[in-house]
């Protein structure tokens, strides 16, 4: 029995990233059939093996990356958490991973839930016997299909691998059709005209706001329900608070006890957002950098990158990448000092983020780090100006790839101090910046050659002008 893992599908595919159509054909041969779905994707179906691979129609045929890997009978597999295909039920999934929203599409024969990068499917009933939807009628059904997304796609939150619009169980009426909403202006509510369910309440009237709305979409877009959504606040859903000291039957007391418990996903996001806020305050990071970091962390959580990794290490890696992408001068050593994770743990998570999310590696300009070390070393402003000019000239002549920006800053500060006749030792600069003296001397050799060449050219120009 093989193990189904997030992000790769199978352990054999982990070494063949990115997984493409040509690589699948090399391993399994030509598919039994190829099915086109909604002008969106093509399904490579291997019926005898119980494998399905999807790639986008818009991609090149041979090099098309596989976007989703599916497993059905007769394939025998299980997840790392022990959920077995064709044996475990949806109750086992909720018990191990926590409860999630039931999802489907209008033409899909399945109900499914998404948990840490893997989707678990149970069959639908024939006709409209699935509605009104009751959890107890579906939770004991056997998992007959699993899918694993292999690439991150912005539209994956809207459509599935077949290109069909994903809908949650809350969008359907009791007869199996979508809700037909109408607006009760007196009560400020949006109600389904078929089942009477209140879909939205306490709506904001746009009648006297000075803005005119000519359609339902414009009215919804111009509604103002208070402050905008803050990504740094974890989504804990709606909850009802009941006084636990009041007299009540044992069944209700037990239900209140279980309702007050957070799922694993909610606990994870609470810990991550609090850690980002804590590090952001200690490093004095702007709000947009913290928002960038939590969005990056949520992408990593959706793809299951947290498996086997520390939450705090992944948070620190997300903050370090966000600082580099937003051009905020913070070194990895600065983040390690305020984090509970080690240098090695953060770098491993950082490399995983860049590799799995296909992110460009940002670079920190050495010039942006000069001012912080100037204040720590208590050097005058003219040293900062001279060091900035030296680094500007250095970047135009030499490549910065593969070189620690702290070493370049330390060398520029030492040369600038000498040019301004300020005595400071190499040991003091290297310890303050956080590098070894060997690294400082190596960068000094390069920059001293550059400074000497600069002096020679300027002296030659002065001689030529005098002549």
JOZIJO-V113791 format. One record per helix or strand of 2 or more residues. SS is the DSSP state (alpha for helix, beta for strand). FROM is the first residue (numbers start at 1). LEN is the number of residues. If there is no record, write none. Layout:
SS,FROM,LEN ; SS,FROM,LEN
This chain:
beta,2,4 ; beta,9,2 ; alpha,11,6 ; alpha,21,8 ; beta,33,5 ; beta,41,6 ; beta,51,6 ; beta,65,8 ; beta,77,3 ; alpha,90,8 ; beta,103,2 ; beta,110,6 ; beta,118,6 ; alpha,135,4 ; beta,145,5 ; alpha,154,4 ; beta,167,2 ; alpha,169,3 ; beta,181,4 ; beta,189,4 ; beta,198,3 ; alpha,216,7 ; alpha,250,10 ; alpha,264,19 ; alpha,287,16 ; alpha,311,15 ; alpha,332,7 ; alpha,343,14 ; alpha,366,12 ; alpha,381,17 ; alpha,405,15 ; alpha,426,8 ; alpha,437,30
